[in-house]
């Protein structure tokens, strides 16, 4: 458990209301954004707390997320007004640090969120790095646009196509209702780019992402998520991976907000891809510290492979598969350490099981070709290379397929 770490849980609604998510998760997201700027504090991002109910045992949250402090709240309707009650709990000492309540109307919800954030900061005896950050400046004042954004945000961290589409629908509703909602434009950018890189490699998705990113930056050039979105656009096949520009955008997002969700993991990917392994591993470690459940942090396994630390790569792959048994990229990475260690039987067993699920995926077909090449089986290896090159692209990861095809020819040339 980190001494200076905090998780803010979705607030519990005691009164069923339409668009309750915008109150429950909305309160948590606003406080996470504000408290994430505390000096010498790690405040876990919104994506890390989505699976929790507000009334969960703080000790469970502390253990699973490796945090010391847990902030819980509930919201109850009292006639025309609302009452928000919060508790800040030191899970390590099993002690309530702060118990507070506020009455509000929907017109001053952002002001109350700011008040709660400042009360929590005082209770922790912590100072803000950034002066006078206000929830009202981040979110839309239109209740419908705000509610659609929060629902879209909740769905936006999935790697499943149907869930991504639902997130896109809600976030699109938000920006259509409030075209000046920069945060929603930035979130749309991220989801479009994730869909482009993982599910559907059509250029139109990258174009839509770039359009929303441009709009977010025009509306608020100092919004951390706008620069995060720009980094996503740049570090992609659509832009041919200009690593210096992408690094600058992700670092700018962290300069504006030290715990912005996803930036450290993306920096880890870029650094490791361009051969800056120690910087990559350090960035992955920060990503894991900011969000212990961030799947991007497990890409550290690839950096370990490229650095030649195969045992560390195996441990990272095992952890990744425990958390996400069906992860395509964890399955792709898993055979590589044993293959490069010369344990071809273990690599073959793992890869065979994966090819049964993805028989035509060029990432796996070309990896199978490498295995044949290591065994001195040129016909089978070259057949895999041909099939991989003839297959539709692996969207954002075509470069790995081509790299593995090059490895096949290199192995055959020297065997």
C-alpha positions as YAML, in Angstrom:
chain: A
units: angstrom
residues:
- id: 1
  name: UNK
  ca: [0.00, 0.00, 0.00]
- id: 2
  name: UNK
  ca: [1.36, 3.41, -0.95]
- id: 3
  name: UNK
  ca: [1.48, 5.92, 1.92]
- id: 4
  name: UNK
  ca: [0.14, 8.81, -0.15]
- id: 5
  name: UNK
  ca: [-2.46, 7.17, -2.37]
- id: 6
  name: UNK
  ca: [-6.20, 7.62, -2.67]
- id: 7
  name: UNK
  ca: [-9.12, 6.01, -4.48]
- id: 8
  name: UNK
  ca: [-12.39, 7.91, -4.95]
- id: 9
  name: UNK
  ca: [-15.33, 5.53, -5.41]
- id: 10
  name: UNK
  ca: [-18.55, 6.14, -7.35]
- id: 11
  name: UNK
  ca: [-21.06, 7.74, -5.01]
- id: 12
  name: UNK
  ca: [-24.02, 5.67, -3.81]
- id: 13
  name: UNK
  ca: [-27.47, 6.98, -4.79]
- id: 14
  name: UNK
  ca: [-30.08, 6.58, -2.06]
- id: 15
  name: UNK
  ca: [-32.77, 8.06, -4.31]
- id: 16
  name: UNK
  ca: [-33.36, 6.55, -7.76]
- id: 17
  name: UNK
  ca: [-33.26, 9.29, -10.39]
- id: 18
  name: UNK
  ca: [-33.02, 9.60, -14.14]
- id: 19
  name: UNK
  ca: [-29.40, 9.87, -15.31]
- id: 20
  name: UNK
  ca: [-28.20, 8.80, -11.87]
- id: 21
  name: UNK
  ca: [-24.83, 7.85, -13.38]
- id: 22
  name: UNK
  ca: [-24.05, 11.53, -13.91]
- id: 23
  name: UNK
  ca: [-24.37, 12.01, -10.14]
- id: 24
  name: UNK
  ca: [-22.74, 8.76, -8.99]
- id: 25
  name: UNK
  ca: [-19.76, 8.51, -11.33]
- id: 26
  name: UNK
  ca: [-19.82, 12.23, -12.09]
- id: 27
  name: UNK
  ca: [-19.04, 13.15, -8.49]
- id: 28
  name: UNK
  ca: [-16.18, 10.65, -8.39]
- id: 29
  name: UNK
  ca: [-14.71, 11.81, -11.71]
- id: 30
  name: UNK
  ca: [-14.77, 15.48, -10.70]
- id: 31
  name: UNK
  ca: [-13.07, 14.76, -7.37]
- id: 32
  name: UNK
  ca: [-10.49, 12.50, -9.03]
- id: 33
  name: UNK
  ca: [-9.61, 15.29, -11.44]
- id: 34
  name: UNK
  ca: [-9.27, 17.87, -8.66]
- id: 35
  name: UNK
  ca: [-7.51, 15.69, -6.08]
- id: 36
  name: UNK
  ca: [-5.20, 14.27, -8.75]
- id: 37
  name: UNK
  ca: [-3.31, 17.57, -8.61]
- id: 38
  name: UNK
  ca: [-2.34, 17.19, -4.95]
- id: 39
  name: UNK
  ca: [1.40, 17.43, -4.34]
- id: 40
  name: UNK
  ca: [3.12, 14.09, -3.61]
- id: 41
  name: UNK
  ca: [-0.16, 12.18, -3.91]
- id: 42
  name: UNK
  ca: [-1.26, 9.41, -6.24]
- id: 43
  name: UNK
  ca: [-5.01, 9.57, -6.93]
- id: 44
  name: UNK
  ca: [-6.22, 6.66, -9.02]
- id: 45
  name: UNK
  ca: [-7.99, 7.55, -12.29]
- id: 46
  name: UNK
  ca: [-11.64, 7.01, -13.07]
- id: 47
  name: UNK
  ca: [-10.99, 3.88, -15.15]
- id: 48
  name: UNK
  ca: [-9.63, 2.09, -12.06]
- id: 49
  name: UNK
  ca: [-12.77, 2.44, -9.93]
- id: 50
  name: UNK
  ca: [-15.54, 1.61, -12.43]
- id: 51
  name: UNK
  ca: [-16.09, -1.93, -11.15]
- id: 52
  name: UNK
  ca: [-16.75, -0.83, -7.57]
- id: 53
  name: UNK
  ca: [-20.00, 0.02, -5.89]
- id: 54
  name: UNK
  ca: [-19.82, 3.00, -3.57]
- id: 55
  name: UNK
  ca: [-20.68, 0.92, -0.51]
- id: 56
  name: UNK
  ca: [-17.86, -1.61, -0.96]
- id: 57
  name: UNK
  ca: [-15.62, -2.39, 2.02]
- id: 58
  name: UNK
  ca: [-12.76, 0.17, 2.02]
- id: 59
  name: UNK
  ca: [-10.31, -2.53, 3.11]
- id: 60
  name: UNK
  ca: [-11.11, -4.48, -0.07]
- id: 61
  name: UNK
  ca: [-10.49, -1.43, -2.24]
- id: 62
  name: UNK
  ca: [-7.27, -0.65, -0.37]
- id: 63
  name: UNK
  ca: [-5.99, -4.20, -0.86]
- id: 64
  name: UNK
  ca: [-6.94, -4.51, -4.53]
- id: 65
  name: UNK
  ca: [-5.85, -1.05, -5.65]
- id: 66
  name: UNK
  ca: [-2.87, -0.68, -3.27]
- id: 67
  name: UNK
  ca: [-4.13, 2.60, -1.82]
- id: 68
  name: UNK
  ca: [-4.12, 3.84, 1.73]
- id: 69
  name: UNK
  ca: [-7.08, 6.24, 1.60]
- id: 70
  name: UNK
  ca: [-10.57, 5.60, 0.24]
- id: 71
  name: UNK
  ca: [-13.15, 8.34, -0.31]
- id: 72
  name: UNK
  ca: [-16.78, 7.18, -0.28]
- id: 73
  name: UNK
  ca: [-19.95, 9.21, -0.65]
- id: 74
  name: UNK
  ca: [-23.70, 8.95, -0.94]
- id: 75
  name: UNK
  ca: [-26.35, 11.20, -2.44]
- id: 76
  name: UNK
  ca: [-29.92, 11.52, -1.22]
- id: 77
  name: UNK
  ca: [-32.77, 13.65, -2.55]
- id: 78
  name: UNK
  ca: [-34.50, 15.84, 0.03]
- id: 79
  name: UNK
  ca: [-37.42, 17.61, -1.65]
- id: 80
  name: UNK
  ca: [-36.04, 20.09, -4.19]
- id: 81
  name: UNK
  ca: [-32.49, 19.72, -2.86]
- id: 82
  name: UNK
  ca: [-29.85, 17.00, -2.61]
- id: 83
  name: UNK
  ca: [-27.68, 15.98, 0.31]
- id: 84
  name: UNK
  ca: [-24.18, 14.63, -0.30]
- id: 85
  name: UNK
  ca: [-22.37, 12.86, 2.52]
- id: 86
  name: UNK
  ca: [-18.72, 11.86, 2.27]
- id: 87
  name: UNK
  ca: [-16.27, 9.84, 4.34]
- id: 88
  name: UNK
  ca: [-12.52, 9.75, 3.88]
- id: 89
  name: UNK
  ca: [-11.16, 6.53, 5.36]
- id: 90
  name: UNK
  ca: [-7.59, 5.62, 6.24]
- id: 91
  name: UNK
  ca: [-7.88, 1.92, 5.40]
- id: 92
  name: UNK
  ca: [-4.48, 1.08, 6.84]
- id: 93
  name: UNK
  ca: [-5.36, 2.47, 10.28]
- id: 94
  name: UNK
  ca: [-9.08, 1.70, 9.98]
- id: 95
  name: UNK
  ca: [-9.84, 5.31, 10.84]
- id: 96
  name: UNK
  ca: [-12.29, 7.92, 9.50]
- id: 97
  name: UNK
  ca: [-10.25, 10.97, 8.60]
- id: 98
  name: UNK
  ca: [-13.15, 13.14, 7.41]
- id: 99
  name: UNK
  ca: [-16.92, 12.90, 7.66]
- id: 100
  name: UNK
  ca: [-18.78, 15.71, 5.95]
- id: 101
  name: UNK
  ca: [-22.06, 16.57, 4.27]
- id: 102
  name: UNK
  ca: [-23.26, 19.24, 1.87]
- id: 103
  name: UNK
  ca: [-26.65, 20.31, 0.57]
- id: 104
  name: UNK
  ca: [-26.93, 21.33, -3.05]
- id: 105
  name: UNK
  ca: [-29.11, 21.89, -6.07]
- id: 106
  name: UNK
  ca: [-28.20, 20.72, -9.56]
- id: 107
  name: UNK
  ca: [-27.34, 24.34, -10.38]
- id: 108
  name: UNK
  ca: [-24.42, 24.44, -7.93]
- id: 109
  name: UNK
  ca: [-23.25, 20.82, -8.17]
- id: 110
  name: UNK
  ca: [-19.82, 21.79, -9.53]
- id: 111
  name: UNK
  ca: [-19.26, 24.28, -6.71]
- id: 112
  name: UNK
  ca: [-20.04, 21.60, -4.13]
- id: 113
  name: UNK
  ca: [-17.67, 19.16, -5.82]
- id: 114
  name: UNK
  ca: [-14.91, 21.77, -5.53]
- id: 115
  name: UNK
  ca: [-15.77, 22.38, -1.86]
- id: 116
  name: UNK
  ca: [-15.57, 18.67, -1.08]
- id: 117
  name: UNK
  ca: [-12.25, 18.38, -2.88]
- id: 118
  name: UNK
  ca: [-10.74, 21.21, -0.87]
- id: 119
  name: UNK
  ca: [-12.09, 19.76, 2.39]
- id: 120
  name: UNK
  ca: [-10.47, 16.41, 1.57]
- id: 121
  name: UNK
  ca: [-7.18, 18.12, 0.75]
- id: 122
  name: UNK
  ca: [-7.16, 19.93, 4.09]
- id: 123
  name: UNK
  ca: [-7.92, 16.67, 5.91]
- id: 124
  name: UNK
  ca: [-4.92, 15.06, 4.20]
- id: 125
  name: UNK
  ca: [-2.79, 18.14, 4.92]
- id: 126
  name: UNK
  ca: [-1.96, 18.22, 1.22]
- id: 127
  name: UNK
  ca: [-1.52, 21.12, -1.18]
- id: 128
  name: UNK
  ca: [-2.60, 21.51, -4.78]
- id: 129
  name: UNK
  ca: [0.09, 21.85, -7.45]
- id: 130
  name: UNK
  ca: [-2.29, 23.68, -9.75]
- id: 131
  name: UNK
  ca: [-4.09, 26.77, -8.50]
- id: 132
  name: UNK
  ca: [-7.87, 27.17, -8.62]
- id: 133
  name: UNK
  ca: [-8.82, 24.16, -10.76]
- id: 134
  name: UNK
  ca: [-12.63, 24.17, -11.00]
- id: 135
  name: UNK
  ca: [-15.03, 21.41, -12.02]
- id: 136
  name: UNK
  ca: [-17.24, 23.98, -13.78]
- id: 137
  name: UNK
  ca: [-14.41, 24.69, -16.23]
- id: 138
  name: UNK
  ca: [-14.10, 21.02, -17.26]
- id: 139
  name: UNK
  ca: [-17.70, 19.93, -17.70]
- id: 140
  name: UNK
  ca: [-20.74, 21.08, -19.62]
- id: 141
  name: UNK
  ca: [-23.35, 23.13, -17.78]
- id: 142
  name: UNK
  ca: [-26.01, 21.40, -19.89]
- id: 143
  name: UNK
  ca: [-27.40, 18.50, -17.76]
- id: 144
  name: UNK
  ca: [-28.12, 16.29, -20.77]
- id: 145
  name: UNK
  ca: [-24.66, 16.79, -22.32]
- id: 146
  name: UNK
  ca: [-23.04, 16.22, -18.94]
- id: 147
  name: UNK
  ca: [-25.02, 13.02, -18.33]
- id: 148
  name: UNK
  ca: [-24.21, 11.66, -21.80]
- id: 149
  name: UNK
  ca: [-20.52, 12.42, -21.28]
- id: 150
  name: UNK
  ca: [-20.39, 10.57, -17.95]
- id: 151
  name: UNK
  ca: [-22.16, 7.52, -19.43]
- id: 152
  name: UNK
  ca: [-19.82, 7.59, -22.43]
- id: 153
  name: UNK
  ca: [-16.82, 7.94, -20.13]
- id: 154
  name: UNK
  ca: [-17.91, 4.88, -18.15]
- id: 155
  name: UNK
  ca: [-17.98, 2.79, -21.35]
- id: 156
  name: UNK
  ca: [-14.94, 4.35, -22.98]
- id: 157
  name: UNK
  ca: [-12.22, 2.20, -21.42]
- id: 158
  name: UNK
  ca: [-13.40, -1.09, -22.95]
- id: 159
  name: UNK
  ca: [-11.56, -2.97, -25.70]
- id: 160
  name: UNK
  ca: [-14.79, -4.58, -26.96]
- id: 161
  name: UNK
  ca: [-16.23, -3.25, -30.21]
- id: 162
  name: UNK
  ca: [-19.89, -3.10, -29.18]
- id: 163
  name: UNK
  ca: [-19.06, -1.28, -25.93]
- id: 164
  name: UNK
  ca: [-16.87, 1.18, -27.83]
- id: 165
  name: UNK
  ca: [-19.78, 1.89, -30.17]
- id: 166
  name: UNK
  ca: [-22.07, 2.61, -27.23]
- id: 167
  name: UNK
  ca: [-19.46, 4.95, -25.76]
- id: 168
  name: UNK
  ca: [-19.18, 6.75, -29.10]
- id: 169
  name: UNK
  ca: [-22.97, 7.16, -29.25]
- id: 170
  name: UNK
  ca: [-23.17, 8.77, -25.79]
- id: 171
  name: UNK
  ca: [-20.15, 11.00, -26.33]
- id: 172
  name: UNK
  ca: [-21.47, 12.08, -29.73]
- id: 173
  name: UNK
  ca: [-24.76, 12.99, -28.09]
- id: 174
  name: UNK
  ca: [-22.80, 15.11, -25.61]
- id: 175
  name: UNK
  ca: [-20.93, 17.15, -28.23]
- id: 176
  name: UNK
  ca: [-24.00, 17.52, -30.44]
- id: 177
  name: UNK
  ca: [-25.90, 18.96, -27.49]
- id: 178
  name: UNK
  ca: [-22.93, 21.11, -26.39]
- id: 179
  name: UNK
  ca: [-20.46, 21.59, -29.29]
- id: 180
  name: UNK
  ca: [-18.10, 23.48, -26.96]
- id: 181
  name: UNK
  ca: [-17.66, 20.54, -24.56]
- id: 182
  name: UNK
  ca: [-13.90, 20.05, -25.00]
- id: 183
  name: UNK
  ca: [-13.62, 17.14, -22.57]
- id: 184
  name: UNK
  ca: [-16.21, 15.12, -24.52]
- id: 185
  name: UNK
  ca: [-14.40, 15.84, -27.81]
- id: 186
  name: UNK
  ca: [-11.16, 14.57, -26.24]
- id: 187
  name: UNK
  ca: [-12.85, 11.41, -24.96]
- id: 188
  name: UNK
  ca: [-14.34, 10.79, -28.41]
- id: 189
  name: UNK
  ca: [-10.85, 11.05, -29.90]
- id: 190
  name: UNK
  ca: [-9.52, 8.39, -27.56]
- id: 191
  name: UNK
  ca: [-12.38, 5.95, -28.24]
- id: 192
  name: UNK
  ca: [-12.21, 6.41, -32.01]
- id: 193
  name: UNK
  ca: [-8.44, 5.80, -31.91]
- id: 194
  name: UNK
  ca: [-8.83, 2.71, -29.72]
- id: 195
  name: UNK
  ca: [-11.40, 1.32, -32.14]
- id: 196
  name: UNK
  ca: [-9.12, 2.14, -35.08]
- id: 197
  name: UNK
  ca: [-6.10, 0.49, -33.46]
- id: 198
  name: UNK
  ca: [-7.83, -2.59, -32.04]
- id: 199
  name: UNK
  ca: [-11.04, -3.35, -33.96]
- id: 200
  name: UNK
  ca: [-11.38, -1.58, -37.29]
- id: 201
  name: UNK
  ca: [-8.51, -0.15, -39.31]
- id: 202
  name: UNK
  ca: [-10.56, 2.03, -41.65]
- id: 203
  name: UNK
  ca: [-9.03, 5.44, -42.12]
- id: 204
  name: UNK
  ca: [-12.37, 7.17, -41.55]
- id: 205
  name: UNK
  ca: [-12.13, 6.38, -37.82]
- id: 206
  name: UNK
  ca: [-8.71, 8.01, -37.56]
- id: 207
  name: UNK
  ca: [-10.06, 11.01, -39.47]
- id: 208
  name: UNK
  ca: [-12.99, 11.36, -37.05]
- id: 209
  name: UNK
  ca: [-10.62, 11.08, -34.12]
- id: 210
  name: UNK
  ca: [-8.37, 13.80, -35.48]
- id: 211
  name: UNK
  ca: [-11.35, 16.08, -36.13]
- id: 212
  name: UNK
  ca: [-12.55, 15.82, -32.53]
- id: 213
  name: UNK
  ca: [-9.00, 16.21, -31.24]
- id: 214
  name: UNK
  ca: [-8.54, 19.40, -33.24]
- id: 215
  name: UNK
  ca: [-11.80, 20.73, -31.84]
- id: 216
  name: UNK
  ca: [-10.83, 19.87, -28.24]
- id: 217
  name: UNK
  ca: [-7.52, 21.71, -28.57]
- id: 218
  name: UNK
  ca: [-9.22, 24.73, -30.16]
- id: 219
  name: UNK
  ca: [-11.73, 24.91, -27.31]
- id: 220
  name: UNK
  ca: [-9.25, 24.35, -24.46]
- id: 221
  name: UNK
  ca: [-5.53, 24.16, -25.28]
- id: 222
  name: UNK
  ca: [-4.79, 23.74, -21.55]
- id: 223
  name: UNK
  ca: [-7.00, 20.68, -21.06]
- id: 224
  name: UNK
  ca: [-4.75, 17.69, -20.24]
- id: 225
  name: UNK
  ca: [-7.08, 15.28, -22.02]
- id: 226
  name: UNK
  ca: [-6.82, 17.33, -25.23]
- id: 227
  name: UNK
  ca: [-3.07, 16.72, -25.37]
- id: 228
  name: UNK
  ca: [-3.57, 13.09, -24.36]
- id: 229
  name: UNK
  ca: [-5.95, 12.78, -27.31]
- id: 230
  name: UNK
  ca: [-3.42, 14.39, -29.64]
- id: 231
  name: UNK
  ca: [-0.82, 11.86, -28.50]
- id: 232
  name: UNK
  ca: [-3.21, 9.02, -29.35]
- id: 233
  name: UNK
  ca: [-3.75, 10.43, -32.84]
- id: 234
  name: UNK
  ca: [-0.04, 10.87, -33.49]
- id: 235
  name: UNK
  ca: [1.15, 7.51, -32.16]
- id: 236
  name: UNK
  ca: [-0.77, 5.53, -34.76]
- id: 237
  name: UNK
  ca: [-0.44, 3.92, -38.13]
- id: 238
  name: UNK
  ca: [-2.53, 6.75, -39.59]
- id: 239
  name: UNK
  ca: [0.30, 9.21, -38.81]
- id: 240
  name: UNK
  ca: [3.20, 6.77, -39.27]
- id: 241
  name: UNK
  ca: [4.18, 6.95, -35.58]
- id: 242
  name: UNK
  ca: [6.07, 10.28, -35.23]
- id: 243
  name: UNK
  ca: [7.49, 9.41, -31.82]
- id: 244
  name: UNK
  ca: [9.02, 12.77, -30.86]
- id: 245
  name: UNK
  ca: [5.77, 14.65, -31.46]
- id: 246
  name: UNK
  ca: [3.71, 11.99, -29.66]
- id: 247
  name: UNK
  ca: [6.06, 11.99, -26.66]
- id: 248
  name: UNK
  ca: [5.79, 15.78, -26.45]
- id: 249
  name: UNK
  ca: [1.97, 15.60, -26.35]
- id: 250
  name: UNK
  ca: [1.84, 12.92, -23.65]
- id: 251
  name: UNK
  ca: [4.43, 14.78, -21.57]
- id: 252
  name: UNK
  ca: [2.43, 17.99, -21.99]
- id: 253
  name: UNK
  ca: [-0.70, 16.24, -20.71]
- id: 254
  name: UNK
  ca: [1.24, 15.11, -17.61]
- id: 255
  name: UNK
  ca: [2.63, 18.59, -17.11]
- id: 256
  name: UNK
  ca: [-0.94, 19.89, -17.00]
- id: 257
  name: UNK
  ca: [-2.19, 17.06, -14.77]
- id: 258
  name: UNK
  ca: [0.29, 14.64, -13.13]
- id: 259
  name: UNK
  ca: [-2.13, 11.70, -12.93]
- id: 260
  name: UNK
  ca: [-3.88, 11.99, -16.29]
- id: 261
  name: UNK
  ca: [-5.12, 8.52, -17.13]
- id: 262
  name: UNK
  ca: [-3.18, 6.60, -19.78]
- id: 263
  name: UNK
  ca: [-0.28, 8.97, -20.49]
- id: 264
  name: UNK
  ca: [2.39, 6.99, -18.64]
- id: 265
  name: UNK
  ca: [1.42, 3.74, -20.36]
- id: 266
  name: UNK
  ca: [1.49, 5.36, -23.78]
- id: 267
  name: UNK
  ca: [4.93, 6.83, -23.05]
- id: 268
  name: UNK
  ca: [6.10, 3.37, -22.02]
- id: 269
  name: UNK
  ca: [4.97, 1.99, -25.36]
- id: 270
  name: UNK
  ca: [6.68, 4.70, -27.36]
- id: 271
  name: UNK
  ca: [9.97, 4.63, -25.44]
- id: 272
  name: UNK
  ca: [10.23, 0.85, -25.74]
- id: 273
  name: UNK
  ca: [9.37, 0.91, -29.45]
- id: 274
  name: UNK
  ca: [12.19, 3.36, -30.20]
- id: 275
  name: UNK
  ca: [14.77, 1.49, -28.13]
- id: 276
  name: UNK
  ca: [14.71, 3.62, -24.96]
- id: 277
  name: UNK
  ca: [14.05, 0.56, -22.79]
- id: 278
  name: UNK
  ca: [14.90, 1.91, -19.35]
- id: 279
  name: UNK
  ca: [12.74, 4.99, -19.88]
- id: 280
  name: UNK
  ca: [9.99, 2.72, -21.18]
- id: 281
  name: UNK
  ca: [10.12, 0.44, -18.15]
- id: 282
  name: UNK
  ca: [10.14, 3.46, -15.82]
- id: 283
  name: UNK
  ca: [7.05, 4.84, -17.57]
- id: 284
  name: UNK
  ca: [5.29, 1.47, -17.32]
- id: 285
  name: UNK
  ca: [6.10, 1.39, -13.60]
- id: 286
  name: UNK
  ca: [4.53, 4.84, -13.18]
- id: 287
  name: UNK
  ca: [1.49, 3.67, -15.15]
- id: 288
  name: UNK
  ca: [1.08, 0.74, -12.79]
- id: 289
  name: UNK
  ca: [1.51, 2.99, -9.74]
- id: 290
  name: UNK
  ca: [-1.10, 5.47, -10.97]
- id: 291
  name: UNK
  ca: [-3.51, 2.68, -11.92]
- id: 292
  name: UNK
  ca: [-2.69, -0.89, -10.76]
- id: 293
  name: UNK
  ca: [-5.42, -2.24, -13.06]
- id: 294
  name: UNK
  ca: [-4.28, -0.45, -16.22]
- id: 295
  name: UNK
  ca: [-3.84, -3.11, -18.91]
- id: 296
  name: UNK
  ca: [-1.48, -0.85, -20.87]
- id: 297
  name: UNK
  ca: [1.08, -1.22, -18.07]
- id: 298
  name: UNK
  ca: [1.44, -4.91, -18.93]
- id: 299
  name: UNK
  ca: [3.02, -3.93, -22.22]
- id: 300
  name: UNK
  ca: [6.09, -3.69, -20.03]
- id: 301
  name: UNK
  ca: [6.42, -7.38, -20.95]
- id: 302
  name: UNK
  ca: [7.30, -6.35, -24.50]
- id: 303
  name: UNK
  ca: [9.97, -3.95, -23.23]
- id: 304
  name: UNK
  ca: [11.41, -6.80, -21.11]
- id: 305
  name: UNK
  ca: [11.51, -9.04, -24.21]
- id: 306
  name: UNK
  ca: [13.36, -6.42, -26.21]
- id: 307
  name: UNK
  ca: [15.71, -5.75, -23.29]
- id: 308
  name: UNK
  ca: [16.49, -9.48, -23.09]
- id: 309
  name: UNK
  ca: [15.01, -9.99, -19.61]
- id: 310
  name: UNK
  ca: [12.87, -12.96, -20.57]
- id: 311
  name: UNK
  ca: [12.07, -14.11, -17.03]
- id: 312
  name: UNK
  ca: [10.59, -10.68, -16.22]
- id: 313
  name: UNK
  ca: [8.65, -10.80, -19.50]
- id: 314
  name: UNK
  ca: [7.15, -14.18, -18.56]
- id: 315
  name: UNK
  ca: [6.03, -12.85, -15.16]
- id: 316
  name: UNK
  ca: [4.40, -9.84, -16.82]
- id: 317
  name: UNK
  ca: [2.59, -12.05, -19.35]
- id: 318
  name: UNK
  ca: [1.29, -14.33, -16.61]
- id: 319
  name: UNK
  ca: [-0.05, -11.35, -14.65]
- id: 320
  name: UNK
  ca: [-1.66, -9.93, -17.79]
- id: 321
  name: UNK
  ca: [-3.40, -13.21, -18.63]
- id: 322
  name: UNK
  ca: [-4.64, -13.62, -15.04]
- id: 323
  name: UNK
  ca: [-6.33, -10.22, -15.27]
- id: 324
  name: UNK
  ca: [-7.44, -10.49, -18.93]
- id: 325
  name: UNK
  ca: [-7.48, -14.15, -20.01]
- id: 326
  name: UNK
  ca: [-8.72, -13.35, -23.52]
- id: 327
  name: UNK
  ca: [-6.44, -10.39, -24.24]
- id: 328
  name: UNK
  ca: [-5.26, -10.73, -27.83]
- id: 329
  name: UNK
  ca: [-2.01, -8.92, -27.17]
- id: 330
  name: UNK
  ca: [-1.20, -10.85, -24.00]
- id: 331
  name: UNK
  ca: [-1.71, -14.05, -26.02]
- id: 332
  name: UNK
  ca: [0.57, -12.68, -28.74]
- id: 333
  name: UNK
  ca: [3.31, -11.77, -26.31]
- id: 334
  name: UNK
  ca: [3.25, -14.96, -24.23]
- id: 335
  name: UNK
  ca: [5.05, -17.34, -26.66]
- id: 336
  name: UNK
  ca: [7.86, -14.89, -27.36]
- id: 337
  name: UNK
  ca: [9.99, -15.18, -24.17]
- id: 338
  name: UNK
  ca: [10.19, -19.01, -24.25]
- id: 339
  name: UNK
  ca: [10.81, -18.92, -28.01]
- id: 340
  name: UNK
  ca: [13.73, -16.55, -27.60]
- id: 341
  name: UNK
  ca: [15.05, -18.62, -24.66]
- id: 342
  name: UNK
  ca: [15.14, -21.68, -26.91]
- id: 343
  name: UNK
  ca: [12.21, -23.43, -25.20]
- id: 344
  name: UNK
  ca: [10.43, -24.10, -28.48]
- id: 345
  name: UNK
  ca: [8.09, -26.74, -27.03]
- id: 346
  name: UNK
  ca: [6.56, -24.30, -24.53]
- id: 347
  name: UNK
  ca: [6.31, -21.61, -27.19]
- id: 348
  name: UNK
  ca: [4.63, -24.02, -29.59]
- id: 349
  name: UNK
  ca: [2.07, -25.16, -26.98]
- id: 350
  name: UNK
  ca: [1.06, -21.59, -26.13]
- id: 351
  name: UNK
  ca: [0.97, -20.47, -29.76]
- id: 352
  name: UNK
  ca: [-1.02, -23.52, -30.89]
- id: 353
  name: UNK
  ca: [-3.80, -22.73, -28.40]
- id: 354
  name: UNK
  ca: [-3.86, -19.12, -29.56]
- id: 355
  name: UNK
  ca: [-3.97, -20.03, -33.27]
- id: 356
  name: UNK
  ca: [-7.05, -22.14, -32.59]
- id: 357
  name: UNK
  ca: [-8.78, -18.91, -31.52]
- id: 358
  name: UNK
  ca: [-7.22, -16.65, -34.17]
- id: 359
  name: UNK
  ca: [-6.26, -18.88, -37.13]
- id: 360
  name: UNK
  ca: [-6.04, -16.01, -39.63]
- id: 361
  name: UNK
  ca: [-4.57, -13.24, -37.46]
- id: 362
  name: UNK
  ca: [-1.29, -12.19, -39.15]
- id: 363
  name: UNK
  ca: [0.30, -11.33, -35.79]
- id: 364
  name: UNK
  ca: [0.02, -14.98, -34.75]
- id: 365
  name: UNK
  ca: [0.59, -16.52, -38.20]
- id: 366
  name: UNK
  ca: [3.88, -14.65, -38.61]
- id: 367
  name: UNK
  ca: [4.90, -15.63, -35.06]
- id: 368
  name: UNK
  ca: [4.25, -19.26, -36.02]
- id: 369
  name: UNK
  ca: [6.51, -18.67, -39.01]
- id: 370
  name: UNK
  ca: [9.28, -17.56, -36.65]
- id: 371
  name: UNK
  ca: [8.87, -20.79, -34.69]
- id: 372
  name: UNK
  ca: [9.23, -22.84, -37.91]
- id: 373
  name: UNK
  ca: [12.25, -20.78, -38.92]
- id: 374
  name: UNK
  ca: [13.94, -21.43, -35.55]
- id: 375
  name: UNK
  ca: [13.40, -25.14, -36.16]
- id: 376
  name: UNK
  ca: [14.94, -24.98, -39.62]
- id: 377
  name: UNK
  ca: [11.66, -25.65, -41.46]
- id: 378
  name: UNK
  ca: [11.88, -23.23, -44.39]
- id: 379
  name: UNK
  ca: [8.79, -24.34, -46.32]
- id: 380
  name: UNK
  ca: [6.44, -24.02, -43.37]
- id: 381
  name: UNK
  ca: [8.09, -20.76, -42.28]
- id: 382
  name: UNK
  ca: [7.80, -19.17, -45.74]
- id: 383
  name: UNK
  ca: [4.19, -20.30, -46.03]
- id: 384
  name: UNK
  ca: [3.41, -18.47, -42.78]
- id: 385
  name: UNK
  ca: [5.21, -15.37, -44.08]
- id: 386
  name: UNK
  ca: [3.15, -15.46, -47.28]
- id: 387
  name: UNK
  ca: [-0.14, -15.96, -45.44]
- id: 388
  name: UNK
  ca: [0.63, -13.16, -42.99]
- id: 389
  name: UNK
  ca: [1.42, -10.72, -45.80]
- id: 390
  name: UNK
  ca: [-1.73, -11.68, -47.73]
- id: 391
  name: UNK
  ca: [-4.01, -11.30, -44.71]
- id: 392
  name: UNK
  ca: [-5.84, -8.08, -43.89]
- id: 393
  name: UNK
  ca: [-3.75, -5.80, -41.75]
- id: 394
  name: UNK
  ca: [-3.64, -6.12, -37.99]
- id: 395
  name: UNK
  ca: [-4.77, -2.50, -37.85]
- id: 396
  name: UNK
  ca: [-2.53, -0.63, -35.43]
- id: 397
  name: UNK
  ca: [-0.03, -3.47, -35.16]
- id: 398
  name: UNK
  ca: [0.85, -4.18, -38.79]
- id: 399
  name: UNK
  ca: [4.42, -3.13, -38.04]
- id: 400
  name: UNK
  ca: [4.80, -6.07, -35.62]
- id: 401
  name: UNK
  ca: [3.60, -8.49, -38.29]
- id: 402
  name: UNK
  ca: [6.11, -7.08, -40.78]
- id: 403
  name: UNK
  ca: [8.86, -7.20, -38.17]
- id: 404
  name: UNK
  ca: [8.12, -10.88, -37.52]
- id: 405
  name: UNK
  ca: [8.12, -11.63, -41.27]
- id: 406
  name: UNK
  ca: [11.54, -9.98, -41.46]
- id: 407
  name: UNK
  ca: [12.67, -12.18, -38.55]
- id: 408
  name: UNK
  ca: [11.55, -15.25, -40.49]
- id: 409
  name: UNK
  ca: [13.75, -14.35, -43.46]
- id: 410
  name: UNK
  ca: [16.66, -13.42, -41.20]
- id: 411
  name: UNK
  ca: [16.48, -16.74, -39.34]
- id: 412
  name: UNK
  ca: [16.29, -18.72, -42.58]
- id: 413
  name: UNK
  ca: [19.21, -16.78, -44.03]
- id: 414
  name: UNK
  ca: [21.52, -17.75, -41.15]
- id: 415
  name: UNK
  ca: [20.35, -21.35, -40.53]
...
